[in-house]
Amino acid sequence: MNKLIDALSTHGYYIWDDFISQEEVAELRDCIPGDWKKARIGRNDDVTRIETIRSDKIQWLKRDMGAPVASFLDKMEEIRLEANRHFFLGLFEYEAHFAKYEKGDFYQKHLDCFKGNENRRLTTVFYMNESWSEEDAGELVVYDLNDNEIATIPPRSGRLFVFLSEQFPHEVLPTNAERFSIAGWFRINGVKDNQLDIAH
């Protein structure tokens, strides 16, 4: 955890390999429901489906999906508490979904903060691809705000990538094989149209 905090303070992002064991990764994958939904762009009333931007499918995480999911969410809570303690971010809640990319799927370059509603402060991406190889592609490419490429991250099983949501545009390159991950966001409380903006 100290390495995560130090890296966020220095670089704004951190790659955490072997975040959980491969056995735990397999148990987590076994919890994924079969009713995938096509991913959309935006939030609340502004949500739209634009397949030229992203083509993955998702399933929102819920604690009652099983003990492995609950354990993963508990680990995210530990990160939330540590980030708040060190950086005073005011992170209030965590939302996350399973993501499945089938062959040819992608997600074009984007920021995780919605324009005019920058409640997402810290992003996590966790990978569950047991036998990933370089030929499978589907890497995450990360940029700075000046559009300089700063990292290309292979989606290896057990790897967690954590970064400041407002600072790093990123994209998922087209994948050549089925690709599984958990994308999540630590959020602060916000108000939109005179209503609290609360996650799922």
N, C-alpha and C positions, 0 to 999 in steps of 0.2 A: 504493500500500500504506500510506503514511503517513496518508492521509485515513481509511482503514479503521480503523487502530489508534486514531487520535484520536477518531473517532466512537464506537467501541466503548467507549473509556474515558469519554467524556462522556455519551453517550446510551444505550449498550448495543445500538445497531443502526446499520446503514449501508446505503444504497442506492447501488450501484455500476453506473451506466449504461455501456454499451459495454465490458463486462468482456472480451469477445472480439469480433472482427469479425463482421459478418453472414455473410460467407463461411464462417467457422469455425462459426457457429451452424448453418448449413445442412449442413455436413459432419457435425456432431455428431448432428443429427436423422437423417441417413442411416444412422447406426450403430444406430438403435433396432431391436431384433428385433421380429418380428411377434407373438410369443406372449405377449401381455399377460396378467397375472394380476390378479384382483380384489384390491384392497388390503384389508388387515385391520387390526385394532386390537390393540395390546399387543405382547408380545415373548416369544419362546421358547414355553413351555408355556401361556402365558396368551393366545396369539393367537386372536382370533375375528373373524368377518366380520359387521359390523353396518351394513347399508346405510342405516339412518336417521342414522348418524353421518358416513359417508363413502361415496362411490359411484365413486371414481376407480379406474383400473387402473394397475398398476405393472410395472416390469421392473428388477431390481437391476443396477447398473452393475458391469461386470467389465472389467479392463484389456484383456483379449484381444478385446473387441468391436470394436477398431479403433484406429488412431492418433489420431483426434480424441478418443476417450474417454480414452485414455492421456494425451493432452496436457491435457485438462480435469482429470484426477486429479492431474497434476503441479502444476497451478496451485493446486489445493486443498492440496497438500502445502506449497507456499510459504506459504499463509495459515496453516496449522497451525504451521509453524516460527516465523513472525513472532508469532503470538498467544502461543505458549509463551514466546518470548523476552521479550515485553513484559509479559505478565500472569501468567506462571508457572502456567498452567492445567493443565499435565500432560496435554495432549491426546495421546492414544496412537494413535488410528486414525480413519479417515474411512469412513463407509458412506453410500451414496447410491443412489437409484433414479430412473429415468425415471418420470414420471407423466403419464397421459393422462386428461383430463376431456372426456367427450363432452357434447353439448348437454343441459343440465339437471343435470349432475353438480355436486357440492359437497363440502365437508368442514367439518363443524360446528366451533365454537370448541373449542380444545384446547391443552394444553401439550405440548411435545415430550419432556418428562421423564416417565417412567413412575413412578407412585407406588411408593415403597420401593426404587426402582432408578434413581437420578438420574445415570446415566452420560453422558447427552448434555449437553454443555456449550455448544456453539456450533452453531447451525443455519444452513444455506445454502439458498436457493431461487434457482434460475437459470431464466430464461424463454426459450422458443424459439418464440415466436408471431410469425412474420414480418409478417403483415398485420393485427395486432390493432387493433381500433377500440373506441371507448367503448361502442358498441352490443353488442359481444361479451360484455361483463361479465366475470365470473370473477375479480374483483379479490381480492387478499389484504387482509383487514382485521386490523389489529394493535391489541391492547389492552395496558394496563398491568395490574398485579396487583389494582388496585382497580376493574377493569372499565371504565376510561375509554378510549374510542377514541383512539388517538394517530396512526394513519396508515392510509390506504387506498392500496394499491399496485397500479397497473395492471400486468398481466403482459406488458410490452413485451419484444420480442426483444432479447437481449443484456444484459438487466438481471439483476444479482445482488443479492440481499438477504441480509444476514448479521446475525444477532442472537443474543443470549444466550438459550439454550434455556429456562432456568428462570425468566426474567423476563417473557416476553411471550406470553400466550395469543393465538391467532390463528385465523382461519377463511378458507376459500375460498368466496366467494359463488357461487351457481349460475351456470354459464356458458351463454351463448347460442351458442357456437361451440366447435369442437374446440380444446383448450388443452393445450399440452405444456410440461413443466418438468422440472427435476432437483431433487429434494429431497435434502439431505444433512445429516449430523450428524458433528461432531467429538466423539469420545468419550474418556473416561478409562477406565482399567482398573478393573474392579469384580469383586466376588465375590458370587454369589448361590447359596444352597443349597450352600455349600462348593465351588463351581466358578467358575473364571474366566468372566466374562461377555464373550466375544469376539464381534465382529461377523462378518458373512459372510466 
